[in-house]
């Protein structure tokens, strides 16, 4: 097999760039409702709500423990993200 060298990378001058490692997490969603002030969580499957006691790596517990701050900072609506931490990632540091 013939060796194929890595192609040259164009140099970008004057452009600020941040390169990060992808975090292997679990899909997470917080829904904040105006009508009754209820905050609900979904994770992983995206098809069911999760609760403390029927949790996904502590996500529902975190949301419950920080509910007031989450509502204040995120506001009404559906907010998506990635929940990462012990037991979730693929062994990266």
Order of alpha helices (4+ residues) and beta strands (2+ residues): beta-beta-beta-alpha-alpha-beta
